[in-house]
């Protein structure tokens, strides 16, 4: 596997409503098309390390920043931004426009964390465009999962959750813990330019704590710019407060994925998203493969190794057709 896969082409694609989606390509232009769907929502492609998870000699590697974040424009924090124009249906439509723009007939979907939810939602809308699916840190973003990651897992990190709830209670928006959803309180705070910075710091402190299990240390987003932190927290709370804009939920539409091969990679120690989440998905998806890494949480070296191996296996299958 090549350590540094360089981008060979990129651009901004107008998709309507003033939105432009950043896309990039690397790897073999004649290879198997594979699209990386990033997490968050709102994390963006970041440093582009996703490109190292696919063999550049076998794959035509495609990435994009979802609307409102990364190098796509405008950012969700821009003055006058219409959050109602940023939903899962919009993100699915953007993926289709990028696919058509790059003249891709079918592609292998790679999704990480929230990206696994979006990959599943896309596949359920456009199954004929999907060669296979590889997911890591698997989520489906239904009400049970959102309430788990924003409320229930506070039983593991009570100090951090108390700090999260206290900030919302003191923000003057009428929130009281256990009388409302804390994620909905933060979704409101993130739409207020005066409250956004402090709220995004409180939210990211909470996230940095609960995703740390399995790593042995508390993560830190202190090196994130104010802009990136605010974009991330705005989109995460917007989507989670609306249960991913998925009605019906993904698990109620699994018949649409019949016959699509998939590999699900998850960490046993991922308390942010317990293994029961990918397990339920796996049980509802005959023919899917579930890989559980016992020693890792919401990511790790063994999970990344399993991710790369899964892409290679899917390439073997696709090339043998």
Secondary structure as UniProt FT lines:
FT   STRAND          7..16
FT   TURN            17..18
FT   STRAND          19..27
FT   TURN            29..30
FT   STRAND          32..37
FT   TURN            40..43
FT   TURN            46..47
FT   HELIX           49..53
FT   TURN            56..58
FT   STRAND          59..64
FT   TURN            67..68
FT   TURN            70..71
FT   TURN            76..77
FT   TURN            79..80
FT   HELIX           83..85
FT   HELIX           88..101
FT   TURN            102..103
FT   STRAND          107..112
FT   HELIX           114..125
FT   HELIX           127..129
FT   STRAND          130..136
FT   HELIX           143..150
FT   HELIX           152..155
FT   HELIX           158..169
FT   TURN            170..172
FT   TURN            178..179
FT   HELIX           182..189
FT   TURN            190..191
FT   TURN            193..195
FT   HELIX           196..210
FT   TURN            211..216
FT   TURN            222..223
FT   HELIX           226..241
FT   HELIX           243..245
FT   HELIX           250..252
FT   HELIX           254..257
FT   TURN            258..259
FT   STRAND          262..267
FT   TURN            268..269
FT   TURN            272..273
FT   HELIX           276..283
FT   TURN            286..287
FT   STRAND          289..293
FT   TURN            294..295
FT   HELIX           301..319
//
